[in-house]
């Protein structure tokens, strides 16, 4: 495990989501962050490392992580969906 390694969370309510290691807290824990993943301490046993690695600084901000993943093409840029406007009822 290393800073910048892209992983998939295996446990918890964020299971299945991609994240990036932003700091290492010893032999068992790392700090992860990513789109859809809250920045938090995570047990390395709950992560599946992927082949991809991004160049980020240790302790990078959530915004830096998001920008780096988008630039690497690992995360889709989400655009707000436009809902069709509902017709207004005539109250006459």
Rosetta constraint file for C-alpha pairs under 8 A:
AtomPair CA 1 CA 5 HARMONIC 6.83 0.50
AtomPair CA 1 CA 21 HARMONIC 7.95 0.50
AtomPair CA 1 CA 44 HARMONIC 7.99 0.50
AtomPair CA 1 CA 49 HARMONIC 7.56 0.50
AtomPair CA 2 CA 21 HARMONIC 6.79 0.50
AtomPair CA 2 CA 23 HARMONIC 7.97 0.50
AtomPair CA 2 CA 24 HARMONIC 7.30 0.50
AtomPair CA 3 CA 20 HARMONIC 7.62 0.50
AtomPair CA 3 CA 21 HARMONIC 5.04 0.50
AtomPair CA 3 CA 22 HARMONIC 5.17 0.50
AtomPair CA 3 CA 23 HARMONIC 5.84 0.50
AtomPair CA 3 CA 24 HARMONIC 7.09 0.50
AtomPair CA 3 CA 56 HARMONIC 7.33 0.50
AtomPair CA 3 CA 57 HARMONIC 7.64 0.50
AtomPair CA 3 CA 58 HARMONIC 6.27 0.50
AtomPair CA 4 CA 20 HARMONIC 5.77 0.50
AtomPair CA 4 CA 21 HARMONIC 5.37 0.50
AtomPair CA 4 CA 22 HARMONIC 6.21 0.50
AtomPair CA 4 CA 53 HARMONIC 5.38 0.50
AtomPair CA 4 CA 54 HARMONIC 4.91 0.50
AtomPair CA 4 CA 55 HARMONIC 5.77 0.50
AtomPair CA 4 CA 56 HARMONIC 5.67 0.50
AtomPair CA 4 CA 57 HARMONIC 7.83 0.50
AtomPair CA 5 CA 20 HARMONIC 5.63 0.50
AtomPair CA 5 CA 21 HARMONIC 5.62 0.50
AtomPair CA 5 CA 49 HARMONIC 6.83 0.50
AtomPair CA 5 CA 50 HARMONIC 7.22 0.50
AtomPair CA 5 CA 51 HARMONIC 7.85 0.50
AtomPair CA 5 CA 52 HARMONIC 6.47 0.50
AtomPair CA 5 CA 53 HARMONIC 4.44 0.50
AtomPair CA 5 CA 54 HARMONIC 6.44 0.50
AtomPair CA 6 CA 18 HARMONIC 6.89 0.50
AtomPair CA 6 CA 19 HARMONIC 5.77 0.50
AtomPair CA 6 CA 20 HARMONIC 4.53 0.50
AtomPair CA 6 CA 21 HARMONIC 6.70 0.50
AtomPair CA 6 CA 49 HARMONIC 6.16 0.50
AtomPair CA 6 CA 50 HARMONIC 5.64 0.50
AtomPair CA 6 CA 51 HARMONIC 7.40 0.50
AtomPair CA 6 CA 52 HARMONIC 5.66 0.50
AtomPair CA 6 CA 53 HARMONIC 5.56 0.50
AtomPair CA 6 CA 54 HARMONIC 7.23 0.50
AtomPair CA 7 CA 18 HARMONIC 5.63 0.50
AtomPair CA 7 CA 19 HARMONIC 5.37 0.50
AtomPair CA 7 CA 20 HARMONIC 6.00 0.50
AtomPair CA 7 CA 21 HARMONIC 7.56 0.50
AtomPair CA 7 CA 47 HARMONIC 6.05 0.50
AtomPair CA 7 CA 48 HARMONIC 5.32 0.50
AtomPair CA 7 CA 49 HARMONIC 4.23 0.50
AtomPair CA 7 CA 50 HARMONIC 5.27 0.50
AtomPair CA 8 CA 15 HARMONIC 7.38 0.50
AtomPair CA 8 CA 16 HARMONIC 5.81 0.50
AtomPair CA 8 CA 17 HARMONIC 5.49 0.50
AtomPair CA 8 CA 18 HARMONIC 4.47 0.50
AtomPair CA 8 CA 19 HARMONIC 6.14 0.50
AtomPair CA 8 CA 47 HARMONIC 5.69 0.50
AtomPair CA 8 CA 48 HARMONIC 5.13 0.50
AtomPair CA 8 CA 49 HARMONIC 6.51 0.50
AtomPair CA 8 CA 50 HARMONIC 7.32 0.50
AtomPair CA 9 CA 14 HARMONIC 6.53 0.50
AtomPair CA 9 CA 15 HARMONIC 4.79 0.50
AtomPair CA 9 CA 16 HARMONIC 5.45 0.50
AtomPair CA 9 CA 17 HARMONIC 5.72 0.50
AtomPair CA 9 CA 18 HARMONIC 6.48 0.50
AtomPair CA 9 CA 19 HARMONIC 7.22 0.50
AtomPair CA 9 CA 46 HARMONIC 6.02 0.50
AtomPair CA 9 CA 47 HARMONIC 4.76 0.50
AtomPair CA 9 CA 48 HARMONIC 6.43 0.50
AtomPair CA 10 CA 14 HARMONIC 7.96 0.50
AtomPair CA 10 CA 15 HARMONIC 4.77 0.50
AtomPair CA 10 CA 16 HARMONIC 6.05 0.50
AtomPair CA 10 CA 46 HARMONIC 5.06 0.50
AtomPair CA 10 CA 47 HARMONIC 5.53 0.50
AtomPair CA 10 CA 48 HARMONIC 6.72 0.50
AtomPair CA 11 CA 15 HARMONIC 4.89 0.50
AtomPair CA 11 CA 46 HARMONIC 5.54 0.50
AtomPair CA 11 CA 47 HARMONIC 7.81 0.50
AtomPair CA 14 CA 36 HARMONIC 7.63 0.50
AtomPair CA 14 CA 37 HARMONIC 6.39 0.50
AtomPair CA 17 CA 36 HARMONIC 7.04 0.50
AtomPair CA 17 CA 37 HARMONIC 7.00 0.50
AtomPair CA 18 CA 34 HARMONIC 6.75 0.50
AtomPair CA 18 CA 35 HARMONIC 7.59 0.50
AtomPair CA 18 CA 37 HARMONIC 7.54 0.50
AtomPair CA 19 CA 32 HARMONIC 6.10 0.50
AtomPair CA 19 CA 33 HARMONIC 5.38 0.50
AtomPair CA 19 CA 34 HARMONIC 4.52 0.50
AtomPair CA 19 CA 35 HARMONIC 7.18 0.50
AtomPair CA 19 CA 37 HARMONIC 6.53 0.50
AtomPair CA 20 CA 32 HARMONIC 5.43 0.50
AtomPair CA 20 CA 33 HARMONIC 5.53 0.50
AtomPair CA 20 CA 34 HARMONIC 6.04 0.50
AtomPair CA 20 CA 65 HARMONIC 7.37 0.50
AtomPair CA 21 CA 30 HARMONIC 6.57 0.50
AtomPair CA 21 CA 31 HARMONIC 5.86 0.50
AtomPair CA 21 CA 32 HARMONIC 4.55 0.50
AtomPair CA 21 CA 33 HARMONIC 6.71 0.50
AtomPair CA 22 CA 30 HARMONIC 7.55 0.50
AtomPair CA 22 CA 31 HARMONIC 5.63 0.50
AtomPair CA 22 CA 32 HARMONIC 5.59 0.50
AtomPair CA 22 CA 33 HARMONIC 6.83 0.50
AtomPair CA 22 CA 56 HARMONIC 7.63 0.50
AtomPair CA 22 CA 57 HARMONIC 7.44 0.50
AtomPair CA 22 CA 58 HARMONIC 5.45 0.50
AtomPair CA 22 CA 59 HARMONIC 5.17 0.50
AtomPair CA 22 CA 60 HARMONIC 6.13 0.50
AtomPair CA 23 CA 30 HARMONIC 5.69 0.50
AtomPair CA 23 CA 31 HARMONIC 5.00 0.50
AtomPair CA 23 CA 32 HARMONIC 7.23 0.50
AtomPair CA 23 CA 58 HARMONIC 5.58 0.50
AtomPair CA 23 CA 59 HARMONIC 5.60 0.50
AtomPair CA 24 CA 29 HARMONIC 6.53 0.50
AtomPair CA 24 CA 30 HARMONIC 4.37 0.50
AtomPair CA 24 CA 31 HARMONIC 6.27 0.50
AtomPair CA 25 CA 29 HARMONIC 5.15 0.50
AtomPair CA 25 CA 30 HARMONIC 5.13 0.50
AtomPair CA 25 CA 31 HARMONIC 7.20 0.50
AtomPair CA 26 CA 30 HARMONIC 7.39 0.50
AtomPair CA 28 CA 43 HARMONIC 5.74 0.50
AtomPair CA 28 CA 44 HARMONIC 5.85 0.50
AtomPair CA 28 CA 45 HARMONIC 7.78 0.50
AtomPair CA 29 CA 41 HARMONIC 6.35 0.50
AtomPair CA 29 CA 42 HARMONIC 5.46 0.50
AtomPair CA 29 CA 43 HARMONIC 4.58 0.50
AtomPair CA 29 CA 44 HARMONIC 5.74 0.50
AtomPair CA 30 CA 41 HARMONIC 5.60 0.50
AtomPair CA 30 CA 42 HARMONIC 5.43 0.50
AtomPair CA 30 CA 43 HARMONIC 6.51 0.50
AtomPair CA 30 CA 44 HARMONIC 6.60 0.50
AtomPair CA 31 CA 39 HARMONIC 6.87 0.50
AtomPair CA 31 CA 40 HARMONIC 5.43 0.50
AtomPair CA 31 CA 41 HARMONIC 4.40 0.50
AtomPair CA 31 CA 42 HARMONIC 5.98 0.50
AtomPair CA 32 CA 37 HARMONIC 7.87 0.50
AtomPair CA 32 CA 38 HARMONIC 7.83 0.50
AtomPair CA 32 CA 39 HARMONIC 5.54 0.50
AtomPair CA 32 CA 40 HARMONIC 5.76 0.50
AtomPair CA 32 CA 41 HARMONIC 6.45 0.50
AtomPair CA 32 CA 42 HARMONIC 6.73 0.50
AtomPair CA 33 CA 37 HARMONIC 5.76 0.50
AtomPair CA 33 CA 38 HARMONIC 5.96 0.50
AtomPair CA 33 CA 39 HARMONIC 4.38 0.50
AtomPair CA 33 CA 40 HARMONIC 6.92 0.50
AtomPair CA 33 CA 62 HARMONIC 6.28 0.50
AtomPair CA 33 CA 65 HARMONIC 7.12 0.50
AtomPair CA 34 CA 38 HARMONIC 6.97 0.50
AtomPair CA 34 CA 39 HARMONIC 7.23 0.50
AtomPair CA 34 CA 62 HARMONIC 6.69 0.50
AtomPair CA 34 CA 65 HARMONIC 6.28 0.50
AtomPair CA 34 CA 66 HARMONIC 6.22 0.50
AtomPair CA 35 CA 66 HARMONIC 6.30 0.50
AtomPair CA 35 CA 75 HARMONIC 7.94 0.50
AtomPair CA 39 CA 62 HARMONIC 7.36 0.50
AtomPair CA 42 CA 46 HARMONIC 7.08 0.50
AtomPair CA 42 CA 47 HARMONIC 7.98 0.50
AtomPair CA 43 CA 47 HARMONIC 7.30 0.50
AtomPair CA 54 CA 68 HARMONIC 7.08 0.50
AtomPair CA 54 CA 69 HARMONIC 7.39 0.50
AtomPair CA 54 CA 72 HARMONIC 7.48 0.50
AtomPair CA 55 CA 68 HARMONIC 7.73 0.50
AtomPair CA 56 CA 60 HARMONIC 6.46 0.50
AtomPair CA 56 CA 64 HARMONIC 7.80 0.50
AtomPair CA 56 CA 65 HARMONIC 7.28 0.50
AtomPair CA 56 CA 68 HARMONIC 7.46 0.50
AtomPair CA 60 CA 64 HARMONIC 6.05 0.50
AtomPair CA 60 CA 65 HARMONIC 6.61 0.50
AtomPair CA 61 CA 65 HARMONIC 6.35 0.50
AtomPair CA 62 CA 66 HARMONIC 6.24 0.50
AtomPair CA 63 CA 67 HARMONIC 6.17 0.50
AtomPair CA 64 CA 68 HARMONIC 6.05 0.50
AtomPair CA 65 CA 69 HARMONIC 6.16 0.50
AtomPair CA 66 CA 70 HARMONIC 6.20 0.50
AtomPair CA 67 CA 71 HARMONIC 6.11 0.50
AtomPair CA 68 CA 72 HARMONIC 6.17 0.50
AtomPair CA 69 CA 73 HARMONIC 6.22 0.50
AtomPair CA 69 CA 74 HARMONIC 5.27 0.50
AtomPair CA 69 CA 75 HARMONIC 5.70 0.50
AtomPair CA 70 CA 74 HARMONIC 5.98 0.50
AtomPair CA 70 CA 75 HARMONIC 5.13 0.50
AtomPair CA 70 CA 76 HARMONIC 6.52 0.50
AtomPair CA 70 CA 77 HARMONIC 6.66 0.50
